[in-house]
Amino acid sequence: MSQTNPPRPGPISAPVWNRDQIDNLPRLPRDEQGPVFAEPWQAQAFALAVKLSERGHFSWSEWASTLAAELERTAKQGEPDVDGSHYYHHWLAALERLVVEKGLTSLDSLAARKDAWEEAYLHTPHGSPVELGSLANRQLVMRADGRAVEILQRRAHVSYCFSGCCCGRTDRGYAAVPADAFKEEWLRRRLRKIVHLTKAACLGPCALANVACLVFDGRAIWFHSVDSPTQVRLIFEHVELMISADRFLPPSTELAPYTFNFYDWENRLDSIPHTSSAANPQQPAPAQG
């Protein structure tokens, strides 16, 4: 799914409708040819109500009554839509109310979807389409305060140490962290919806300095001495290689000298039931670093 910044207001082609439908709608912005829309999203909202009614989720008279009630409610609250500029905001509010009443969705799901669009908008470079991404990789999570949040599930996570007692501390003799390179590679490769990037404090171990960690499909590769943009480029090239291969891969020969194992998981695989690569022939061999 995607949405872009709307063009300047102007006439938009109307979705399919019939004369009886629009005659029953209160204060619908229209001309002699039918409904008019200032922006594309208004035509989409109109079409959605038409399609839901056509599929029997509610009758058109139910929709007209719900819309009229919403317009009346906002007018009583001192928000009359005198010039019609907010008509489709009220249209959306009425549609949300009706689909919840009909059990087609819930208030929590609607709120979570709005938050997801807002997050996508805030993290999209200027001038690029705002894309929500696949619904298959989303999880609805209920926070402790009762608010539902829709989480985009990533496949990978890149974290790099930026501050603390060693990483980037040039005043203590350590190399600078190429922080700008991490963000630039992440954005340039358009990986935001697949890879989460974290600028962390201390990842440890401090004796190695300028540490980074790449987690892909639940497996970790740790890097030390990530001092240059070239090393960062190689890390993201490896991420894209694994995405293309659709599986975890050991680090390349160029990256291998900068890798280490911070966890003892691979040393204990044989002692953990049902997790060894021998028990799962399709599981790649553990990375050596």
C-alpha positions as a Markdown table, in Angstrom:
| # | Residue | x | y | z |
|---|---|---|---|---|
| 1 | Met | 0.0 | 0.0 | 0.0 |
| 2 | Ser | 1.2 | 3.5 | -0.6 |
| 3 | Gln | 0.1 | 7.1 | -0.6 |
| 4 | Thr | 1.7 | 10.2 | -1.9 |
| 5 | Asn | 1.4 | 13.9 | -1.1 |
| 6 | Pro | -1.9 | 15.0 | -2.8 |
| 7 | Pro | -1.8 | 17.4 | -5.8 |
| 8 | Arg | -3.3 | 20.9 | -5.7 |
| 9 | Pro | -7.1 | 20.8 | -5.2 |
| 10 | Gly | -9.0 | 20.2 | -8.4 |
| 11 | Pro | -11.7 | 17.9 | -9.9 |
| 12 | Ile | -11.0 | 14.2 | -9.4 |
| 13 | Ser | -12.7 | 11.4 | -11.4 |
| 14 | Ala | -15.5 | 10.0 | -9.4 |
| 15 | Pro | -15.8 | 6.3 | -8.6 |
| 16 | Val | -18.8 | 4.3 | -9.7 |
| 17 | Trp | -22.1 | 5.6 | -8.2 |
| 18 | Asn | -25.7 | 6.0 | -9.2 |
| 19 | Arg | -28.0 | 9.0 | -8.9 |
| 20 | Asp | -30.2 | 7.5 | -6.1 |
| 21 | Gln | -27.1 | 7.0 | -3.9 |
| 22 | Ile | -25.9 | 10.6 | -4.1 |
| 23 | Asp | -29.4 | 12.0 | -3.8 |
| 24 | Asn | -29.7 | 10.4 | -0.4 |
| 25 | Leu | -26.5 | 11.8 | 1.0 |
| 26 | Pro | -26.7 | 15.0 | 3.1 |
| 27 | Arg | -24.7 | 18.0 | 1.8 |
| 28 | Leu | -22.6 | 16.0 | -0.6 |
| 29 | Pro | -20.1 | 18.3 | -2.5 |
| 30 | Arg | -21.3 | 17.9 | -6.1 |
| 31 | Asp | -21.9 | 19.5 | -9.4 |
| 32 | Glu | -24.3 | 18.7 | -12.3 |
| 33 | Gln | -22.3 | 15.6 | -13.2 |
| 34 | Gly | -22.1 | 14.1 | -9.7 |
| 35 | Pro | -19.8 | 14.2 | -6.6 |
| 36 | Val | -16.7 | 16.2 | -6.8 |
| 37 | Phe | -13.4 | 15.6 | -4.9 |
| 38 | Ala | -10.6 | 18.0 | -4.1 |
| 39 | Glu | -8.0 | 15.3 | -3.4 |
| 40 | Pro | -7.6 | 11.6 | -4.4 |
| 41 | Trp | -8.1 | 10.3 | -0.9 |
| 42 | Gln | -11.6 | 11.7 | -0.9 |
| 43 | Ala | -12.6 | 9.7 | -4.0 |
| 44 | Gln | -11.0 | 6.7 | -2.4 |
| 45 | Ala | -13.1 | 7.2 | 0.8 |
| 46 | Phe | -16.2 | 7.6 | -1.3 |
| 47 | Ala | -15.5 | 4.4 | -3.3 |
| 48 | Leu | -14.8 | 2.4 | -0.1 |
| 49 | Ala | -18.3 | 3.3 | 1.3 |
| 50 | Val | -19.9 | 2.4 | -2.1 |
| 51 | Lys | -18.0 | -0.9 | -2.3 |
| 52 | Leu | -18.8 | -2.0 | 1.3 |
| 53 | Ser | -22.5 | -1.3 | 0.7 |
| 54 | Glu | -22.5 | -3.2 | -2.5 |
| 55 | Arg | -21.0 | -6.2 | -0.8 |
| 56 | Gly | -23.8 | -6.1 | 1.8 |
| 57 | His | -22.0 | -5.0 | 4.9 |
| 58 | Phe | -24.5 | -2.2 | 5.3 |
| 59 | Ser | -27.3 | -0.8 | 3.3 |
| 60 | Trp | -27.0 | 2.6 | 1.6 |
| 61 | Ser | -29.8 | 4.0 | 3.8 |
| 62 | Glu | -27.8 | 2.9 | 6.9 |
| 63 | Trp | -24.7 | 4.7 | 5.5 |
| 64 | Ala | -26.7 | 7.9 | 4.7 |
| 65 | Ser | -28.1 | 7.9 | 8.3 |
| 66 | Thr | -24.7 | 7.4 | 9.9 |
| 67 | Leu | -23.2 | 10.2 | 7.8 |
| 68 | Ala | -26.1 | 12.5 | 8.7 |
| 69 | Ala | -25.6 | 11.7 | 12.4 |
| 70 | Glu | -21.9 | 12.5 | 12.2 |
| 71 | Leu | -22.5 | 15.8 | 10.5 |
| 72 | Glu | -25.1 | 16.7 | 13.0 |
| 73 | Arg | -22.9 | 15.7 | 15.9 |
| 74 | Thr | -20.0 | 17.9 | 14.8 |
| 75 | Ala | -22.3 | 20.8 | 14.1 |
| 76 | Lys | -23.6 | 20.6 | 17.7 |
| 77 | Gln | -20.0 | 20.6 | 18.9 |
| 78 | Gly | -19.4 | 23.9 | 17.1 |
| 79 | Glu | -17.7 | 22.5 | 14.1 |
| 80 | Pro | -20.2 | 23.0 | 11.3 |
| 81 | Asp | -18.8 | 22.2 | 7.8 |
| 82 | Val | -20.1 | 25.4 | 6.2 |
| 83 | Asp | -18.0 | 25.4 | 3.0 |
| 84 | Gly | -17.7 | 21.6 | 2.6 |
| 85 | Ser | -13.9 | 21.6 | 3.1 |
| 86 | His | -14.1 | 19.1 | 5.9 |
| 87 | Tyr | -16.9 | 17.0 | 4.5 |
| 88 | Tyr | -14.8 | 14.0 | 3.8 |
| 89 | His | -13.1 | 14.1 | 7.2 |
| 90 | His | -16.6 | 13.6 | 8.6 |
| 91 | Trp | -17.2 | 11.0 | 6.0 |
| 92 | Leu | -14.2 | 9.0 | 7.2 |
| 93 | Ala | -15.3 | 9.4 | 10.9 |
| 94 | Ala | -18.8 | 8.1 | 10.0 |
| 95 | Leu | -17.3 | 5.2 | 8.0 |
| 96 | Glu | -15.0 | 4.2 | 10.8 |
| 97 | Arg | -17.9 | 4.2 | 13.3 |
| 98 | Leu | -20.1 | 2.1 | 11.0 |
| 99 | Val | -17.5 | -0.6 | 10.2 |
| 100 | Val | -16.8 | -0.9 | 13.9 |
| 101 | Glu | -20.5 | -1.3 | 14.6 |
| 102 | Lys | -20.7 | -4.0 | 11.9 |
| 103 | Gly | -17.8 | -5.9 | 13.4 |
| 104 | Leu | -15.6 | -5.4 | 10.3 |
| 105 | Thr | -12.8 | -4.1 | 12.4 |
| 106 | Ser | -12.1 | -2.6 | 15.9 |
| 107 | Leu | -11.2 | 0.8 | 17.3 |
| 108 | Asp | -7.9 | -0.7 | 18.4 |
| 109 | Ser | -7.1 | -1.9 | 14.8 |
| 110 | Leu | -8.1 | 1.5 | 13.3 |
| 111 | Ala | -5.9 | 3.4 | 15.8 |
| 112 | Ala | -3.0 | 1.0 | 15.2 |
| 113 | Arg | -3.3 | 1.4 | 11.4 |
| 114 | Lys | -3.3 | 5.2 | 11.7 |
| 115 | Asp | -0.2 | 5.0 | 13.9 |
| 116 | Ala | 1.5 | 2.8 | 11.3 |
| 117 | Trp | 0.8 | 5.3 | 8.5 |
| 118 | Glu | 2.1 | 8.1 | 10.7 |
| 119 | Glu | 5.3 | 6.2 | 11.4 |
| 120 | Ala | 5.7 | 5.4 | 7.7 |
| 121 | Tyr | 5.2 | 9.1 | 6.8 |
| 122 | Leu | 7.7 | 10.3 | 9.4 |
| 123 | His | 10.4 | 7.9 | 8.2 |
| 124 | Thr | 10.0 | 8.4 | 4.5 |
| 125 | Pro | 12.5 | 10.6 | 2.7 |
| 126 | His | 11.0 | 13.8 | 1.3 |
| 127 | Gly | 9.5 | 13.4 | -2.2 |
| 128 | Ser | 9.3 | 9.6 | -2.0 |
| 129 | Pro | 6.0 | 7.7 | -1.8 |
| 130 | Val | 4.8 | 6.8 | 1.7 |
| 131 | Glu | 4.5 | 3.0 | 1.7 |
| 132 | Leu | 2.9 | 0.9 | 4.5 |
| 133 | Gly | 4.3 | -2.4 | 3.3 |
| 134 | Ser | 3.0 | -5.9 | 3.5 |
| 135 | Leu | 0.3 | -6.7 | 6.1 |
| 136 | Ala | 1.7 | -10.2 | 6.5 |
| 137 | Asn | 4.7 | -8.8 | 8.4 |
| 138 | Arg | 2.7 | -6.8 | 11.0 |
| 139 | Gln | 1.7 | -7.7 | 14.5 |
| 140 | Leu | -0.9 | -6.0 | 16.6 |
| 141 | Val | 0.4 | -5.5 | 20.1 |
| 142 | Met | -1.6 | -4.3 | 23.1 |
| 143 | Arg | 0.4 | -1.9 | 25.3 |
| 144 | Ala | 0.2 | -2.0 | 29.1 |
| 145 | Asp | -1.9 | 1.2 | 28.9 |
| 146 | Gly | -4.5 | -0.6 | 26.7 |
| 147 | Arg | -3.5 | 1.1 | 23.4 |
| 148 | Ala | -3.1 | -1.2 | 20.4 |
| 149 | Val | 0.1 | -0.6 | 18.3 |
| 150 | Glu | 0.7 | -2.2 | 14.9 |
| 151 | Ile | 4.3 | -3.3 | 14.7 |
| 152 | Leu | 6.2 | -3.7 | 11.4 |
| 153 | Gln | 8.2 | -6.9 | 11.8 |
| 154 | Arg | 11.7 | -6.7 | 10.3 |
| 155 | Arg | 13.9 | -9.5 | 9.2 |
| 156 | Ala | 17.2 | -8.0 | 10.3 |
| 157 | His | 18.6 | -5.6 | 12.9 |
| 158 | Val | 21.9 | -3.6 | 12.6 |
| 159 | Ser | 23.1 | -2.0 | 15.8 |
| 160 | Tyr | 26.3 | 0.0 | 16.2 |
| 161 | Cys | 28.0 | 1.4 | 19.3 |
| 162 | Phe | 28.4 | 5.1 | 19.2 |
| 163 | Ser | 29.2 | 6.3 | 22.7 |
| 164 | Gly | 30.2 | 5.1 | 26.1 |
| 165 | Cys | 33.7 | 4.4 | 27.3 |
| 166 | Cys | 35.4 | 3.4 | 24.1 |
| 167 | Cys | 33.4 | 3.4 | 20.8 |
| 168 | Gly | 34.1 | 6.7 | 18.9 |
| 169 | Arg | 36.0 | 8.2 | 21.8 |
| 170 | Thr | 38.7 | 9.9 | 19.8 |
| 171 | Asp | 39.7 | 11.8 | 23.0 |
| 172 | Arg | 40.8 | 8.4 | 24.4 |
| 173 | Gly | 42.7 | 7.3 | 21.4 |
| 174 | Tyr | 39.9 | 5.3 | 19.7 |
| 175 | Ala | 38.9 | 5.7 | 16.1 |
| 176 | Ala | 35.8 | 7.7 | 15.2 |
| 177 | Val | 32.6 | 5.7 | 14.4 |
| 178 | Pro | 31.4 | 6.2 | 10.8 |
| 179 | Ala | 27.9 | 6.9 | 12.1 |
| 180 | Asp | 26.8 | 8.9 | 9.0 |
| 181 | Ala | 27.8 | 5.9 | 6.8 |
| 182 | Phe | 25.4 | 3.5 | 8.7 |
| 183 | Lys | 22.4 | 5.8 | 8.1 |
| 184 | Glu | 23.4 | 6.7 | 4.5 |
| 185 | Glu | 23.8 | 3.0 | 3.5 |
| 186 | Trp | 20.6 | 2.1 | 5.2 |
| 187 | Leu | 18.6 | 4.8 | 3.5 |
| 188 | Arg | 20.3 | 4.5 | 0.1 |
| 189 | Arg | 19.5 | 0.8 | -0.1 |
| 190 | Arg | 15.9 | 1.4 | 1.0 |
| 191 | Leu | 16.0 | -1.2 | 3.7 |
| 192 | Arg | 14.0 | 0.6 | 6.4 |
| 193 | Lys | 11.1 | -1.8 | 6.2 |
| 194 | Ile | 13.4 | -4.9 | 6.3 |
| 195 | Val | 16.2 | -3.9 | 8.5 |
| 196 | His | 16.0 | -1.9 | 11.7 |
| 197 | Leu | 19.0 | 0.4 | 12.4 |
| 198 | Thr | 19.9 | 1.3 | 16.0 |
| 199 | Lys | 22.5 | 3.8 | 17.1 |
| 200 | Ala | 23.3 | 2.4 | 20.5 |
| 201 | Ala | 25.4 | 3.3 | 23.5 |
| 202 | Cys | 27.5 | 0.4 | 24.7 |
| 203 | Leu | 27.3 | -3.0 | 22.9 |
| 204 | Gly | 30.5 | -4.4 | 24.4 |
| 205 | Pro | 33.0 | -5.8 | 24.7 |
| 206 | Cys | 34.7 | -2.5 | 25.3 |
| 207 | Ala | 38.3 | -3.8 | 24.6 |
| 208 | Leu | 37.4 | -4.2 | 20.9 |
| 209 | Ala | 35.8 | -0.8 | 20.3 |
| 210 | Asn | 33.6 | 0.4 | 17.5 |
| 211 | Val | 31.5 | -2.7 | 17.8 |
| 212 | Ala | 28.5 | -3.5 | 15.5 |
| 213 | Cys | 26.0 | -6.3 | 15.5 |
| 214 | Leu | 24.0 | -7.7 | 12.6 |
| 215 | Val | 21.0 | -10.0 | 13.4 |
| 216 | Phe | 19.4 | -11.8 | 10.5 |
| 217 | Asp | 16.8 | -14.6 | 10.8 |
| 218 | Gly | 17.5 | -14.8 | 14.5 |
| 219 | Arg | 21.3 | -15.3 | 14.0 |
| 220 | Ala | 23.9 | -12.8 | 15.0 |
| 221 | Ile | 27.2 | -11.6 | 13.4 |
| 222 | Trp | 29.3 | -9.4 | 15.6 |
| 223 | Phe | 31.9 | -7.0 | 14.2 |
| 224 | His | 34.7 | -5.1 | 15.9 |
| 225 | Ser | 36.9 | -2.2 | 14.7 |
| 226 | Val | 34.3 | -0.8 | 12.3 |
| 227 | Asp | 36.2 | 2.4 | 11.7 |
| 228 | Ser | 35.5 | 3.2 | 8.1 |
| 229 | Pro | 32.6 | 3.8 | 5.6 |
| 230 | Thr | 34.0 | 0.9 | 3.5 |
| 231 | Gln | 33.4 | -1.6 | 6.3 |
| 232 | Val | 29.8 | -0.3 | 6.8 |
| 233 | Arg | 29.2 | -0.7 | 3.0 |
| 234 | Leu | 30.4 | -4.3 | 3.2 |
| 235 | Ile | 28.1 | -5.0 | 6.1 |
| 236 | Phe | 25.0 | -3.7 | 4.2 |
| 237 | Glu | 26.2 | -5.5 | 1.1 |
| 238 | His | 26.1 | -8.7 | 3.1 |
| 239 | Val | 22.6 | -7.9 | 4.4 |
| 240 | Glu | 21.4 | -7.5 | 0.8 |
| 241 | Leu | 23.2 | -10.7 | -0.2 |
| 242 | Met | 21.3 | -12.6 | 2.5 |
| 243 | Ile | 18.0 | -11.0 | 1.5 |
| 244 | Ser | 18.6 | -12.1 | -2.1 |
| 245 | Ala | 19.5 | -15.6 | -1.0 |
| 246 | Asp | 16.6 | -15.7 | 1.4 |
| 247 | Arg | 18.7 | -17.3 | 4.2 |
| 248 | Phe | 21.5 | -16.6 | 6.7 |
| 249 | Leu | 25.0 | -16.6 | 5.2 |
| 250 | Pro | 28.4 | -16.6 | 6.9 |
| 251 | Pro | 30.3 | -13.3 | 6.6 |
| 252 | Ser | 32.3 | -12.6 | 3.4 |
| 253 | Thr | 36.0 | -13.0 | 3.3 |
| 254 | Glu | 36.4 | -9.3 | 3.5 |
| 255 | Leu | 34.3 | -9.1 | 6.6 |
| 256 | Ala | 35.5 | -12.2 | 8.4 |
| 257 | Pro | 38.7 | -10.6 | 9.9 |
| 258 | Tyr | 36.4 | -8.2 | 11.8 |
| 259 | Thr | 34.0 | -10.7 | 13.2 |
| 260 | Phe | 33.8 | -12.4 | 16.6 |
| 261 | Asn | 31.3 | -14.4 | 18.6 |
| 262 | Phe | 29.9 | -12.5 | 21.6 |
| 263 | Tyr | 27.5 | -15.3 | 22.6 |
| 264 | Asp | 28.1 | -18.9 | 23.4 |
| 265 | Trp | 25.0 | -20.2 | 21.6 |
| 266 | Glu | 26.8 | -21.9 | 18.8 |
| 267 | Asn | 29.2 | -23.7 | 21.3 |
| 268 | Arg | 26.1 | -25.1 | 23.1 |
| 269 | Leu | 24.0 | -26.1 | 20.1 |
| 270 | Asp | 24.5 | -29.8 | 20.7 |
| 271 | Ser | 23.3 | -29.5 | 24.2 |
| 272 | Ile | 20.1 | -27.7 | 23.3 |
| 273 | Pro | 17.3 | -30.0 | 22.2 |
| 274 | His | 15.9 | -29.6 | 18.7 |
| 275 | Thr | 18.1 | -26.7 | 17.7 |
| 276 | Ser | 21.2 | -28.2 | 16.3 |
| 277 | Ser | 21.8 | -28.0 | 12.5 |
| 278 | Ala | 22.0 | -31.8 | 12.4 |
| 279 | Ala | 18.4 | -31.9 | 13.5 |
| 280 | Asn | 17.4 | -29.5 | 10.7 |
| 281 | Pro | 19.2 | -30.3 | 7.5 |
| 282 | Gln | 18.0 | -27.0 | 5.9 |
| 283 | Gln | 19.6 | -24.9 | 8.7 |
| 284 | Pro | 22.8 | -23.3 | 7.4 |
| 285 | Ala | 26.0 | -24.2 | 9.2 |
| 286 | Pro | 26.9 | -21.7 | 12.0 |
| 287 | Ala | 29.0 | -18.7 | 11.0 |
| 288 | Gln | 32.6 | -19.0 | 12.0 |
| 289 | Gly | 34.2 | -15.8 | 13.3 |
